[in-house]
């Protein structure tokens, strides 16, 4: 079984962070709505967060996988 991956693009440079969808939507109502709702992000499997600093998201990313 190959788990579904989504991508979060972060910061002005839109640094991509590939993340396991199941893990992300389990921990975040925001991402659950984006990826499991009727939004474009659910189809594209990409969310862009230009107002989030890359280092801040990287800390979240590491927390998510710990």
PyMOL CGO cylinders between C-alpha atoms (Angstrom):
from pymol import cmd
from pymol.cgo import CYLINDER

trace = [
    CYLINDER, 0.00, 0.00, 0.00, 1.36, 3.39, -1.01, 0.3, 1, 1, 1, 1, 1, 1,
    CYLINDER, 1.36, 3.39, -1.01, 0.22, 6.20, 1.36, 0.3, 1, 1, 1, 1, 1, 1,
    CYLINDER, 0.22, 6.20, 1.36, -1.15, 9.33, -0.27, 0.3, 1, 1, 1, 1, 1, 1,
    CYLINDER, -1.15, 9.33, -0.27, 1.17, 12.33, -0.26, 0.3, 1, 1, 1, 1, 1, 1,
    CYLINDER, 1.17, 12.33, -0.26, 0.27, 16.02, -0.41, 0.3, 1, 1, 1, 1, 1, 1,
    CYLINDER, 0.27, 16.02, -0.41, 2.51, 19.06, -0.78, 0.3, 1, 1, 1, 1, 1, 1,
    CYLINDER, 2.51, 19.06, -0.78, 2.58, 22.20, 1.31, 0.3, 1, 1, 1, 1, 1, 1,
    CYLINDER, 2.58, 22.20, 1.31, 4.40, 25.08, -0.41, 0.3, 1, 1, 1, 1, 1, 1,
    CYLINDER, 4.40, 25.08, -0.41, 5.72, 27.51, 2.17, 0.3, 1, 1, 1, 1, 1, 1,
    CYLINDER, 5.72, 27.51, 2.17, 6.95, 31.09, 2.15, 0.3, 1, 1, 1, 1, 1, 1,
    CYLINDER, 6.95, 31.09, 2.15, 7.57, 33.52, -0.66, 0.3, 1, 1, 1, 1, 1, 1,
    CYLINDER, 7.57, 33.52, -0.66, 9.89, 31.00, -2.33, 0.3, 1, 1, 1, 1, 1, 1,
    CYLINDER, 9.89, 31.00, -2.33, 7.14, 28.34, -2.11, 0.3, 1, 1, 1, 1, 1, 1,
    CYLINDER, 7.14, 28.34, -2.11, 9.48, 25.72, -0.66, 0.3, 1, 1, 1, 1, 1, 1,
    CYLINDER, 9.48, 25.72, -0.66, 7.72, 22.35, -1.13, 0.3, 1, 1, 1, 1, 1, 1,
    CYLINDER, 7.72, 22.35, -1.13, 7.17, 20.03, 1.83, 0.3, 1, 1, 1, 1, 1, 1,
    CYLINDER, 7.17, 20.03, 1.83, 5.79, 16.61, 0.82, 0.3, 1, 1, 1, 1, 1, 1,
    CYLINDER, 5.79, 16.61, 0.82, 3.76, 15.19, 3.69, 0.3, 1, 1, 1, 1, 1, 1,
    CYLINDER, 3.76, 15.19, 3.69, 1.68, 12.06, 4.26, 0.3, 1, 1, 1, 1, 1, 1,
    CYLINDER, 1.68, 12.06, 4.26, -1.92, 13.24, 3.93, 0.3, 1, 1, 1, 1, 1, 1,
    CYLINDER, -1.92, 13.24, 3.93, -3.31, 10.90, 6.58, 0.3, 1, 1, 1, 1, 1, 1,
    CYLINDER, -3.31, 10.90, 6.58, -0.89, 12.20, 9.22, 0.3, 1, 1, 1, 1, 1, 1,
    CYLINDER, -0.89, 12.20, 9.22, -1.47, 15.84, 8.32, 0.3, 1, 1, 1, 1, 1, 1,
    CYLINDER, -1.47, 15.84, 8.32, -5.28, 15.75, 8.30, 0.3, 1, 1, 1, 1, 1, 1,
    CYLINDER, -5.28, 15.75, 8.30, -5.30, 13.78, 11.57, 0.3, 1, 1, 1, 1, 1, 1,
    CYLINDER, -5.30, 13.78, 11.57, -3.40, 16.57, 13.33, 0.3, 1, 1, 1, 1, 1, 1,
    CYLINDER, -3.40, 16.57, 13.33, -4.89, 19.67, 11.67, 0.3, 1, 1, 1, 1, 1, 1,
    CYLINDER, -4.89, 19.67, 11.67, -8.51, 20.73, 11.14, 0.3, 1, 1, 1, 1, 1, 1,
    CYLINDER, -8.51, 20.73, 11.14, -7.28, 23.39, 8.71, 0.3, 1, 1, 1, 1, 1, 1,
    CYLINDER, -7.28, 23.39, 8.71, -5.54, 20.88, 6.44, 0.3, 1, 1, 1, 1, 1, 1,
    CYLINDER, -5.54, 20.88, 6.44, -8.37, 18.37, 6.87, 0.3, 1, 1, 1, 1, 1, 1,
    CYLINDER, -8.37, 18.37, 6.87, -10.81, 20.93, 5.48, 0.3, 1, 1, 1, 1, 1, 1,
    CYLINDER, -10.81, 20.93, 5.48, -8.47, 21.82, 2.63, 0.3, 1, 1, 1, 1, 1, 1,
    CYLINDER, -8.47, 21.82, 2.63, -7.64, 18.28, 1.56, 0.3, 1, 1, 1, 1, 1, 1,
    CYLINDER, -7.64, 18.28, 1.56, -10.93, 16.51, 2.30, 0.3, 1, 1, 1, 1, 1, 1,
    CYLINDER, -10.93, 16.51, 2.30, -13.39, 19.26, 1.46, 0.3, 1, 1, 1, 1, 1, 1,
    CYLINDER, -13.39, 19.26, 1.46, -14.67, 20.49, -1.85, 0.3, 1, 1, 1, 1, 1, 1,
    CYLINDER, -14.67, 20.49, -1.85, -11.72, 22.80, -2.38, 0.3, 1, 1, 1, 1, 1, 1,
    CYLINDER, -11.72, 22.80, -2.38, -9.26, 22.99, -5.27, 0.3, 1, 1, 1, 1, 1, 1,
    CYLINDER, -9.26, 22.99, -5.27, -6.51, 21.85, -2.87, 0.3, 1, 1, 1, 1, 1, 1,
    CYLINDER, -6.51, 21.85, -2.87, -8.23, 18.48, -2.45, 0.3, 1, 1, 1, 1, 1, 1,
    CYLINDER, -8.23, 18.48, -2.45, -7.95, 17.87, -6.17, 0.3, 1, 1, 1, 1, 1, 1,
    CYLINDER, -7.95, 17.87, -6.17, -4.47, 19.37, -6.67, 0.3, 1, 1, 1, 1, 1, 1,
    CYLINDER, -4.47, 19.37, -6.67, -3.07, 17.94, -3.40, 0.3, 1, 1, 1, 1, 1, 1,
    CYLINDER, -3.07, 17.94, -3.40, -1.19, 21.23, -2.89, 0.3, 1, 1, 1, 1, 1, 1,
    CYLINDER, -1.19, 21.23, -2.89, -1.66, 24.02, -0.33, 0.3, 1, 1, 1, 1, 1, 1,
    CYLINDER, -1.66, 24.02, -0.33, 0.40, 27.20, -0.60, 0.3, 1, 1, 1, 1, 1, 1,
    CYLINDER, 0.40, 27.20, -0.60, 1.17, 29.19, 2.56, 0.3, 1, 1, 1, 1, 1, 1,
    CYLINDER, 1.17, 29.19, 2.56, 3.05, 32.32, 1.48, 0.3, 1, 1, 1, 1, 1, 1,
    CYLINDER, 3.05, 32.32, 1.48, 2.44, 34.05, 4.84, 0.3, 1, 1, 1, 1, 1, 1,
    CYLINDER, 2.44, 34.05, 4.84, 4.24, 31.33, 6.84, 0.3, 1, 1, 1, 1, 1, 1,
    CYLINDER, 4.24, 31.33, 6.84, 8.00, 31.42, 7.37, 0.3, 1, 1, 1, 1, 1, 1,
    CYLINDER, 8.00, 31.42, 7.37, 9.81, 28.34, 6.10, 0.3, 1, 1, 1, 1, 1, 1,
    CYLINDER, 9.81, 28.34, 6.10, 11.65, 27.77, 9.41, 0.3, 1, 1, 1, 1, 1, 1,
    CYLINDER, 11.65, 27.77, 9.41, 8.37, 27.87, 11.36, 0.3, 1, 1, 1, 1, 1, 1,
    CYLINDER, 8.37, 27.87, 11.36, 6.77, 25.32, 9.06, 0.3, 1, 1, 1, 1, 1, 1,
    CYLINDER, 6.77, 25.32, 9.06, 9.87, 23.14, 9.22, 0.3, 1, 1, 1, 1, 1, 1,
    CYLINDER, 9.87, 23.14, 9.22, 9.43, 22.96, 13.03, 0.3, 1, 1, 1, 1, 1, 1,
    CYLINDER, 9.43, 22.96, 13.03, 5.80, 21.88, 12.52, 0.3, 1, 1, 1, 1, 1, 1,
    CYLINDER, 5.80, 21.88, 12.52, 6.91, 19.34, 9.92, 0.3, 1, 1, 1, 1, 1, 1,
    CYLINDER, 6.91, 19.34, 9.92, 9.44, 17.79, 12.31, 0.3, 1, 1, 1, 1, 1, 1,
    CYLINDER, 9.44, 17.79, 12.31, 6.92, 17.77, 15.15, 0.3, 1, 1, 1, 1, 1, 1,
    CYLINDER, 6.92, 17.77, 15.15, 4.40, 16.03, 12.89, 0.3, 1, 1, 1, 1, 1, 1,
    CYLINDER, 4.40, 16.03, 12.89, 6.79, 13.15, 12.21, 0.3, 1, 1, 1, 1, 1, 1,
    CYLINDER, 6.79, 13.15, 12.21, 8.07, 12.74, 15.78, 0.3, 1, 1, 1, 1, 1, 1,
]
cmd.load_cgo(trace, "trace")
